[in-house]
Amino acid sequence: MVRIGILGVGTVGTSVAKILEENADIIEARAGKKIVVTSGVVKNLSKDRGVSIKLSDNPLDVVDDPDIDIVVELMGGVEEPYALVKKALENGKAVVTANKALLAYHRYELQEIAGDIPLMYEASTAGGIPIIGALRNGLSANHIESIQGIMNGTCNYMLTNMINNGAKYDEILKESQELGYAEADPTFDVGGFDASHKLLILASIAYGIDAKPEDILIEGIENITGTDVDFAKEFGYEIKSLGIAKKVGNGVELRVHATMIPADSMIAKVDGVMNAVTVIGDRVGETMYYGPGAGGDATASAVIADIVDIVRGNQGPMLGYKKGLESGLTLLSKDEIVTQYYLRMEVDDKSGVLATITSALGEFGISIEAMLQKPTNAESRAQLLFTTHTCKESKMQDAMRSLSNLEVVHGEIAMMRIEK
Ligand code: HSE
């Protein structure tokens, strides 16, 4: 029998305990051994979790328990779980974690500490989708050219409902929290941080890039307006929050932001809490992985898959290699990113303004692809909406600063990147 201790018996932890009990027959058949959750750790002992396991409020009751074989870490946070996972590994226990923030900051140290002891984390990225397994195992013959995906269920649920059903931002965010999709602090979701943690994990497996969230471009979905949505619809785009990792020469672009993508692309059709990740390998070509990115049972399904792998003895090095993957590849700076852009700005509605704007963009070598003018509520003002051909991020940032200083431009200039 294999004994499991769970640090953090919340939505996912409860699902793990229930599924291991309710699907015990097939799980035992697949793992080759009986797997039982014997204890769990919670902050609040008085709250009923609906599971019949021994509960404690002291994590060491699990981490130092000689009878526990596998520690499942579902607490969230960074430094506290890091110390506990480290201790569990030092105690010789295998660990399964769903904690992407922990991995975004400490994955390389943890790989060192774990050595040959299994440390698995399928549930950390894209919930129930086996994307970690796909990258570590299924695609191991390939140089990875790019990874692009919807990696946050909350953002996708919100955007889908805002775009398709006209839902209001605050109301739909509240609904995502009630459905158990959003993080305890939902700014992690809407600000793009949650997706950035997942992107960094995937980039480590695919490229061996050791970056932290602070090193990469992260933008949220907070500033998207109905005008942007209408423009996207008119010009054949969908708006999605994407995590993007792309190899460009010897560099890797890593970025998370709201993105306009062609409405007829497969990823544009991924709605609601669903996640989808497209990976292009140099030998396999394009592959796509789709499924629920959040929710108790979906995430628990990935946690249990890791437990089964550990029991079978199926694990390899934590990140899928010991050292020396893709030597020479470095993280490209944010300024080096090259993409197409969408711009929205409010301007004076008078002759010569358009020429002023287009020549200001021209000074930075930015070429316009499409343009739309819309009336505003303010008299003698108009909204100008542009898409551009590709240019460097640094040029776009300089151009936006220059445009903001023009007398004919009023307020903030909104910008969104376009991926085709
Ligand atoms: N809050 C996350 C999401 C949960 O919405 O995708 C899974 O990491």
Residues whose N, C-alpha, C, O or C-beta is under 5 A from the ligand:
A	BS01	HSE	S124 M151 N152 G153 T154 Y181 A182 E183 D189 G293 A294
